[in-house]
Amino acid sequence: MSPTDKARSKLLAARRLVIKIGSRALVNKRGNLDRKVFSSVAADVAYLRERGRQVSIVSSGSILVGRNKMGLSRNLTMPQKQAAAAVGQQGLMAEWGKALGKHGLVSGQILVTTEDLGHRMRYLNSRNTLEELLKMGVVPVINENDTVAVEEIRYGDNDRIATLVVAIMNADGLVLLTDIDGLCARDPAKYKDAEIVHTVREKDLDLFACAGPSHSGVGSGGMASKIDAARTAANLGVPTVIANAKTENVITRTMEGEAHGTLFVPEGPRMKDKHFFLAFAGEYRGTIKIDNGARRAVVERGKSLLPSGALEISGRFGKGDVVRVVDESGTEVARGLTQYNSGDLRKIMGKKSSEIETVLGQKLYDEIIHRDHLALTGSTEKNKT
């Protein structure tokens, strides 16, 4: 079976599915909420639930709803966007509650930021909450908490949150709903004849790295963040589909085998959960620059990072924080949990492990980062099972 056929079969057999829907997909041409989309997605969720599948929805739109309710323009300051989100969150959930309720489904709201999911304990707590909601038959509706988030609003982290939800709930498939039919070989905003690319293999994702941001002024992510989401999901071995939310019952039709949108095909083995957290969920607190010898030891031989290989320490961080590891050129090669704080590391960098006790007065560990808590981000083969 080809990788594409294998990915499509895995998607069609998915027992747990994450559906992410962006702001642009939730509005009509007049900029108002398109209730047909809410109704279509809710019907799809009900269809999947009847067939024993569990579904979580990651929904944007709180700023849009709040902005429309208060009669605000699109050009808002950051505090105004956060205020609009505070007004809009209840309205957005009311729409989902109404649409899902018509099918006898109960929805539950979860508000998160990428910082929440970047904290290991909160990441695990989010997993526990999602698991309980799914056991109870509730449809979780996850929304980025725009009332307190800043970077999320600017950079479309709702797509990133969707991939973290895939990891948290151990999902088998990801559907990204937008207002276009899929990924185009060229920017459809510039080239009206741009054709849809129906299948993209993981090894070819870099060919679309130049995909653009949002042009609408409604959403914040654009195609670039969706490609990043597909790449991240691929590290979990999870196929992703980008499809048009305006196509009636597009999720049901896709899950019944119809070819809609763009299918992203994962090809490598699945990344271990703890390595996925370090590489994609954990927010780093600082950076360690290492020499070429340490780089070879970490990347090529799967060794721990020792203080002798450290050249420079940037930022302030504590023991147990996630840090980036970069090579002499500044290229990130890994992320991991440091066993020493930044102050102590500046004292022992470049020194042998046998010298740590002399410098610090005690030696708790030989390594800066143990290999069990180190995830390669430039080349991930050794992170996988």
Beta strands, then each sheet from edge to edge (+ up, - down):
strand 1: 16-21
strand 2: 54-59
strand 3: 107-112
strand 4: 139-144
strand 5: 173-178
strand 6: 199-201
strand 7: 240-244
strand 8: 262-265
strand 9: 286-290
strand 10: 310-314
strand 11: 322-326
strand 12: 332-337
strand 13: 374-376
sheet 1: 3+ 4+ 2+ 1+ 5+ 7+ 8- 6-
sheet 2: 10+ 9- 11- 12+ 13-
end
